[in-house]
Amino acid sequence: MRSLLVVTIRAYLRDPGTDARYRGRMLIRFGISGMPPADVDDDAFLDGLVGRGHDAYELAFVHGFPWNERRCRAFGEAAARRDIALSVHAPYFAVLTVDDAEKRTRTLSALEHTMKLAHALGAHTVVAHTGYVKGRSSGELHRLVADGLDRIGPKIRTLGVALGLETTGTDRAFGSLGDIALIARRYSFVRPVVDWAHVHARSHGGLTTTEAFRSVIAFLREEFPGWAIDPLHSQFTDNAFGPKGELRHVPYGEGTLRAVPLAEAIVETGLRTIVISEAKDDASHDAILADLRAGERRARPDTSTGGRSLASGRIDFPDPIPVQVVNGGFVPAGLERSVRLSNIDKVFWPDDGYTKGDLIQYYASVGSVLLAHLAGRPLSLARFPDGIAGDSFYEKRCPAHAPEWIVTAPMPSEHRGETIEFCTATDLDTLLWLANLGCIEMHPWLSRVQHPDAPDFAVFDLDPQDGAEWDQVVYVAGLVRVLLERLGLAAYPKTSGASGIHIYVPIEPVHDYATVRRFVERLGRMIVEADPDNATMEWDVARRGSRVFIDHNQNVAGKTIASVYSVRPRTGAPVSTPMTWDELETAQPDDFTMATIWERLRRYGDLFEPVLRGGQTLDGAAAALGL
C-alpha cells in the first residue's frame, strides 16, 4: 500500500527521484497564520509567539487590508527584533485568472497592494491563490497568469518580496506544482508555496510516509533552483477530502496528515522549510509543532549518496552538490554528463579560505539565472588556475582538450586574420567545466552568435579612478539614468563586482557596434561637459584625476565585460549583482558576494531579466541627439 501511495504522488508531481542531502542547519521554522488581536500590543503579541516556540508568522490579509503601510512597518520592525520570519496571505479575491476586464483590474491592483504592504513589513513572501479553472483550458489559464504578471511585474519585482503561488487543493482550482514551476521559469520572482494538506488531498491521501514527503521535495529540487526554495514556504493543517480534492480543514489528529514524516523528510533531504499552521485552534498548532520537533529528533540525515561535498563548507550554498572520488578526480552527482573536476580543495581566495570547489559550487547554484545571460554568446575565458593570488591569463580559443559536448562558436578575427573557436555556455555541465578551468570570471560578448555584429545592449562602464569615491560613481550613474529617461530608454544597473557600475540599455540587435558606441560616447560627453569635476572620458590615465571614467569603448565587437552574476577575482569574492536604481543610494560595491547573494536572489529573482527581452532601439534617441 505504501509503495502505491508513493507512486500516486510521483505521478501527480512528475517526480524524477530524490537527491537527499543534509546541511546541518536549523531546518524548520514554525509559525501560525492569523491577525494579532486589536487589544494586544505588538511586543506582547510577538513575545507570546516566541514563548510558544514560534519563529514565523503569516499575516492573513485574506478578506482585505486592515493595515496601512505605516502599521505594517511598525509590526515588521518589532518582528525583526525577535527574528520572526514574516509572510502575508493575499486576499482570496486577489487571483491571477479572473478574465472579466473590470474585475481583473481590481484583483491585480489588490495583489500589487499586498506586495507593497509586505515590503513595508519586511516580509519575505506573499502567498496568493492562482485562481479557478471554470472550464478553461490549461493554456488559457497560463496566458491569463502571464498577462497579469506582465502587467504588475514591473511594479512588484523590485520590492524584495517573493510572490508565492499556493498549490491547489481541488480540481476546481488552478495551480499544481507543475503549473507553478512553468510560471516560475518565466517570472523569476515567483515561488512555490506548498500547502501540504492540498497535496495530500490531490494525491488521495498519499502523504502518510516520510518517503512520500521526500517525493514532493525531490520534485521541488528538480523543478526549481535551490535559492528559490531555500527556505521553502509551506502551509500545514489536517484535512478531510473527497474524490475532487480538499473538503475542509479539521482539527489536527482527525484526518490522516501528520507532521512527523514531514519533519523527517525535511531533515533527511536538508531542505530548509518554513511551516505555517493554518489550523483554527491553538491545540492543533501546539500538536503540529510538537510533532515537527519529534520528527526532527527521530530523523537521520541521508548519507546514501556517499562521497563528499564539492564546496568547502565556508559558504551556505543552496542545494549543495555531492561529489564522488573517481580515479583521483571528483565527479559531481546529478549532472546530465560526467564532468571530472580537479583540485577542488585548492584555496582560490587566501584571505577568505574559499576554494576552487566553492567557485564551482557557486556557478552550479547560480546557473539557473546566469545561463540565460550567457546563452549564445562567445566567451573569453579569464583563467586563474591558482586562485586570485596566482598568475592569470585570458584565453579566447576554446581549449583543445574541451569535451566533445562543449558547443563552440567560430568567430572571424580581423586582428588575427583567422577564425577563432570560442567556448559558449549552453548548460550547467558546461558552466561547471569552465569553472573547473579556473574561470573565476565569465566574460561574454555583447552580441550573440546569431548576430555577431549587432549587440543586444549598450553598456555604460563607470570606472572610478584613484581617489574617486563610490558616491561619485552613484552620482554619475544617476546622470546617465536621467539622460536615458529623457530619451525614453529603460536601463538597468549592476555592480561591476569591483568598484564600478555597469549600466545596460537593452536593445534589439538591429544596430552595429559603431552605432552603439557613438550613442554611449555622445551621452558620456554630455555628462562630462555638464560636470567635468566628477566625470571624465580622458583616454590618458594620468589626466583622469579622481573622477569617474565613462568607458564607451566597451561597446566594440569582440570586447567582453564581466557578466551579471560573475564572480570577480578580489578578496571577499564579490559578485557583479543587479541593483534597483533606488538601492544604489545605500549600497556598497562589496555588499554582494559569493556567500551573500542567495537571500537576495530568493527575494528578488533575476532583476536583470528585462535586459534579456530587448524591445528598444536607439533610432529615436539617435535622432534626438543628432547622430
Secondary structure, DSSP 4 states (H G I P E B T S, - for coil): -HHHHHHHHHHHHT----------S--EEEEEEE---TTS-HHHHHHHHHHTT--EEEEE--SS--S-HHHHHHHHHHHHHTTPEEEEEPPTT--S---SHHHHHHHHHHHHHHHHHHHHHT-SEEEE---B-TT--HHHHHHHHHHHHHHHHHHHTTSS-EEEEEPPSBTTB---HHHHHHHHHH-TTEEEEEEHHHHHHHTTS---SHHHHHHHHHHHHHHS-GGGGSSEEEEE-EEEEETTEEEEEE-TTSSS--HHHHHHHHHHHT--EEEEE--SSHHHHHHHHHHHHHHHHH-----TT-SEESS-SSS--SSPPEEEEETTEEEETT-SS---B--TTSEEETTTTEEHHHHHHHHHHHHHHHHHHHTT--EEEEE-TT-TTS--EEE-SPPTT--TTS-EEEEEETTTTEEEEEE---SHHHHHHHHHTTEEEEEEBSS-TTSTTS-SEEEEEEEEPTT--HHHHHHHHHHHHHHHHHTT---EEEE-SSS-EEEEEE--TTS-HHHHHHHHHHHHHHHHHH-TTTEE--SSGGGT-SSEEEEGGGSSTT-B-PPTT-B-SSTT-BB--B--TTGGGT--TTS-BTTTHHHHHHHH--TTGGGGG----SHHHHHHHT-
